[in-house]
Amino acid sequence: MIPYGKHNINAQDIASVVDVLENKFLTQGELVPQFEEALCEYTGARYCVAVNSGTSGLHVACLALGVGEGDTVWTSPNSFAASANCARYCGADVDFVDIDPSTRNLCPQRLAAKLQYAATKKRLPKAIVVVHFAGLSCDMKKIHDLCQAYGIAIIEDAAHGLGGRYQNKAIGSCEYADIAVLSFHPVKSITTAEGGAVLTNSQALAKQAELYAKHGITRRPEWLQPHEQGAWYYQQLCLGYNYRLSDLQAALGLSQLTRIDSFIQERRRLAARYTDSFTRSSATQNFNQYLKLPTQSQAQDSAWHLYMVEVPINMRALVFEQMKSQGIGVNVHYIPIHWHPYYQALGFTKGAFAHAEHFYQGAITLPLYVGLSDKEQDEVISALETALLVAIQETGDEES
Ligand SMILES: *Cc1c(COP(=O)(O)O)cnc(C)c1O
């Protein structure tokens, strides 16, 4: 089975982890600060707090921004549930802004309209979590301008975005956001097995993020309240969590980060190869009306976390099953967040965010990762073409 995503580990990665095991602190040593510094250097963000997952990073981001009970946080329905759950952890309500079907990202026009309406009802959100879906940046300038007018904080869920760019800056630079959150899960741009990072240009938010990720406890003299204790003294300033990344993981992350440019280059090459192939076969086999490819408008800037095609809704299950049976580990991203029973129980209904739902119902994620060989990719391509032909026949859609 060719999986849809996979980590890439080399001898240098292994040696740096072994070096920690043999010679260094397993946690709270020097490697986490080094990893944080390297992430700042790579993204251009001023501050970084490494955490043990992207999900805890999103939680910390909401806490640092003061999200709490009585607040509302908006996000895209086309994301992993963690983009919304982070607000729920803080006791806040969640609402969604539908996507632009061409970018599959939160739609700035819909955001503008929804903000205008919410302002009249005095129900503006405290923060918005935008998601750079599949590694393609949201229109951050537009979203920033809209949110600034209402004083709404912006969190970038950049779990897909590391290595991607927006207006010539790295995703994660926080140029147009208060906080950006990365994930280092094995299918993401780089991995630490589990891990994440909170990036910001605000000193105040960086302090809050660090506290919330480390029990609320600090030894930094400049943060301590006045005391007459000795050098051993520390204080708990707020109710924080143990969301620390370990040095073992940071060693892997540091080693992975040295290869990120080649990782992204390879993802981009494979994505372009899919697009070229499908553009050709669409022309020769009349697939045009059956196969929608990812937008190519910013193809060179995407981190290419995922390569997703869309087929007609009545063909998706067939194409998916056909490809699975041919050993292709296709996947689907995402089941709209508001479709999950947990969110349905909160009052969301199907049909409420039509573009995200339409996208989901036709979506298929193709294998894309560093280490996917051209030969394997050719297998994926021909499996999709065969599956499409079968689906066109079986749904009797030949003549349409
Ligand atoms: C992976 C992912 C997360 C969560 O990251 P973890 O490190 O797995 O906790 C959050 N949001 C999106 C969009 C993701 O893809």
The ligand as a Gaussian input file, in Angstrom:
#p B3LYP/6-31G(d) Opt

LIG

0 1
 C       -2.143000      18.127000      12.134000
 C       -3.060000      19.259000      12.330000
 C       -3.326000      19.809000      13.583000
 C       -2.895000      19.183000      14.868000
 O       -1.564000      18.945000      14.969000
 P       -1.068000      17.785000      15.962000
 O        0.403000      18.060000      16.005000
 O       -1.400000      16.490000      15.306000
 O       -1.718000      17.973000      17.269000
 C       -4.106000      20.943000      13.662000
 N       -4.636000      21.492000      12.571000
 C       -4.435000      20.978000      11.344000
 C       -5.043000      21.669000      10.165000
 C       -3.666000      19.835000      11.184000
 O       -3.503000      19.299000       9.970000

